Amino acid sequence: AAHHSSPAPPAVPPPVALHEIVTNQLWDAEPPGVWPAALRLFASGMDRHDVLHALGEVAARHVYAALQEQRPYDAAAYAADLEALGRRTARRH
């Protein structure tokens, strides 16, 4: 039988690593938009764990896109997504 293999997908940081990345970003206030985004999410009623996950999802999306497309990390796009966190309103049908 022939063995078929597909290329391995790019590595995505595991959730624990994402928590550490986001915690370091918050602690270092780098990028500058991460702390204001966290405060907006807290103000919207999220608890600390959910805030870390929301920030981690944005970070993971940008890390994955850079790896998947083999392109440089786009700091401006990441900053724009952080700026949008907690500002989105539900759409009405």
Steps between C-alpha positions, in 0.01 A plus 500: 500500500623844412557740786351840435603785719404860488720784613474568870307816582699787648547477872254706699590591857310281749250674733746514791756674279232744382413581862868568564533715186196708593605528866844624392342748259276633777785518751733675253222717347632392162336535260341813647145398399489177697428655843222734377344203319510296822336784693222530240436126522490515882255791475280290270460246780764240408697337777881479500510154342270603214699820443821295471328268253363787290843665485661161434264429210606823332869425561462141374320614185785737413776252585326228298444730200866601496609135516239373253576768243873504582497876530621745761282559803271799433518716813262761356230240429544354849469848652181563297346173620591584861341842453179335379474263799221605733376757250298265280127517544255222429339519159125512483318274255 
